[in-house]
Amino acid sequence: METRANYLLVGSFVLVAVLGLFLFVVWLARFQFDTLYDQYQLSFSGHVTGISQGSPVNFQGVPVGQVLQIGFS
């Protein structure tokens, strides 16, 4: 008994599987192609508490971002 592979069918299956894997990774990473980001640098003259790296930033109660970095000037 001879086994013959249909190379077109196998190639199509591999291509669809790779494309599906790529789309799944993009979806899983929640990659946002059309999102614009703004970065702000704030300076405080007094003592500041309750802020840490990764803390959420809210605007009128709506989450709009997060604290990326904290440093001294």
C-alpha positions in Angstrom: 0.0 0.0 0.0 1.5 3.3 -1.0 0.8 6.6 0.9 0.7 9.7 -1.2 0.5 13.1 0.4 -1.5 15.8 -1.2 1.1 18.6 -0.9 -1.3 21.4 -1.8 -3.7 20.3 1.0 -0.9 19.9 3.5 0.6 23.3 2.5 -2.7 25.0 2.8 -3.3 23.5 6.2 0.1 24.6 7.5 -0.4 28.2 6.1 -3.9 28.5 7.7 -2.5 27.1 11.0 0.4 29.6 11.1 -1.9 32.5 10.2 -4.4 31.3 12.9 -1.5 31.1 15.5 -0.4 34.6 14.6 -3.9 36.1 14.9 -4.3 34.2 18.3 -1.0 35.7 19.6 -2.1 39.2 18.5 -5.5 38.8 20.1 -3.9 37.3 23.3 -1.5 40.2 23.6 -4.3 42.6 23.0 -2.1 44.5 20.5 -3.8 47.7 19.7 -2.8 49.0 16.3 -5.0 52.2 16.3 -4.4 53.4 19.9 -2.5 56.6 20.5 -0.6 57.2 23.7 0.3 60.4 25.5 3.0 60.6 28.2 3.0 63.3 30.9 5.7 64.3 33.4 4.4 65.7 36.6 6.4 67.5 39.4 5.2 67.9 43.0 6.7 70.3 45.5 5.3 68.6 48.6 5.2 65.1 50.0 3.3 62.6 47.8 1.9 59.3 49.1 -0.2 56.5 47.5 1.6 56.5 44.1 3.6 53.6 43.0 4.8 52.2 39.7 1.8 50.6 38.0 -0.8 52.5 39.9 -3.9 53.3 37.9 -4.6 56.9 36.7 -8.2 57.9 36.7 -9.8 61.0 35.1 -13.3 61.8 36.5 -13.5 58.3 37.8 -12.6 56.6 34.5 -9.4 54.6 34.3 -7.2 56.3 31.6 -3.7 54.9 32.2 -1.1 53.9 34.7 2.0 55.3 36.4 5.0 54.2 34.4 7.9 55.6 36.3 8.7 57.4 39.6 11.9 59.4 40.2 13.5 62.3 42.0 14.6 65.5 40.4 
